[in-house]
């Protein structure tokens, strides 16, 4: 398992841009890039996601198995008029 791989910046060629509010350009990567990075770094059997609702909003949890123990982190998006589900 190479956790250092997770810290590396993504190659510029996989970073995309789109216009955001007030014409500001926003950088983003496709979720497949993240999944591929996790597969290569910790192995496909050592990470997983789960989703649940919190106060009417979707919350995503990411679990990574480290030393045979699951470590979970979670995040969600607040009110937004810009693709709130993706936020």
Secondary structure per residue as TSV (DSSP state, phi and psi in degrees):
chain	resnum	aa	ss	phi	psi
A	1	X	-	360.0	130.8
A	2	X	-	-121.5	92.8
A	3	X	H	-68.3	-22.1
A	4	X	H	-61.0	-31.5
A	5	X	H	-59.9	-33.5
A	6	X	H	-67.7	-26.1
A	7	X	H	-82.5	-16.7
A	8	X	S	-66.8	140.0
A	9	X	-	-63.8	150.6
A	10	X	-	-74.6	145.4
A	11	X	-	-58.7	140.9
A	12	X	G	-53.7	-34.1
A	13	X	G	-68.5	-15.2
A	14	X	G	-99.8	-6.1
A	15	X	-	-86.3	124.4
A	16	X	E	-106.1	166.4
A	17	X	E	-130.5	151.7
A	18	X	E	-149.2	160.0
A	19	X	E	-76.0	136.6
A	20	X	-	-112.1	-159.6
A	21	X	G	-59.7	145.2
A	22	X	G	53.4	29.0
A	23	X	G	74.6	5.3
A	24	X	-	-65.6	136.5
A	25	X	E	-85.8	131.2
A	26	X	E	-113.1	130.7
A	27	X	E	-88.3	143.7
A	28	X	E	-155.2	162.7
A	29	X	-	-123.1	155.0
A	30	X	-	-72.7	145.5
A	31	X	H	-60.0	-27.0
A	32	X	H	-61.2	-33.7
A	33	X	H	-61.8	-41.3
A	34	X	H	-67.3	-45.2
A	35	X	H	-62.1	-42.8
A	36	X	H	-62.8	-40.0
A	37	X	H	-64.4	-43.6
A	38	X	H	-64.9	-42.3
A	39	X	H	-58.0	-45.4
A	40	X	H	-71.1	-33.1
A	41	X	H	-83.9	-47.0
A	42	X	H	-118.4	-8.6
A	43	X	-	92.6	141.9
A	44	X	G	-61.6	-22.6
A	45	X	G	-84.0	-5.5
A	46	X	G	-112.1	16.7
A	47	X	E	-148.2	154.4
A	48	X	E	-160.2	162.3
A	49	X	E	-124.5	156.7
A	50	X	E	-147.6	151.1
A	51	X	E	-123.8	143.9
A	52	X	E	-151.3	168.0
A	53	X	E	-97.2	136.8
A	54	X	E	-132.7	115.4
A	55	X	T	52.8	40.5
A	56	X	T	80.5	3.9
A	57	X	E	-115.3	155.0
A	58	X	E	-85.9	131.9
A	59	X	E	-116.8	134.2
A	60	X	E	-108.3	134.7
A	61	X	E	-115.5	138.6
A	62	X	E	-117.9	125.0
A	63	X	E	-113.3	135.8
A	64	X	E	-126.7	129.3
A	65	X	E	-86.4	119.6
A	66	X	E	-126.3	124.5
A	67	X	T	52.0	44.1
A	68	X	T	67.0	16.7
A	69	X	E	-127.4	136.4
A	70	X	E	-80.7	129.5
A	71	X	E	-113.0	124.9
A	72	X	E	-113.9	140.1
A	73	X	E	-130.2	148.3
A	74	X	E	-136.7	153.5
A	75	X	E	-158.1	160.8
A	76	X	E	-152.9	178.5
A	77	X	-	-115.5	144.1
A	78	X	-	-82.6	-167.1
A	79	X	S	-63.6	129.2
A	80	X	-	-154.9	150.2
A	81	X	S	-97.3	3.8
A	82	X	S	-114.8	93.7
A	83	X	-	47.1	58.5
A	84	X	T	-56.7	-35.2
A	85	X	T	-62.0	-37.7
A	86	X	T	-77.7	-27.6
A	87	X	-	-57.9	360.0
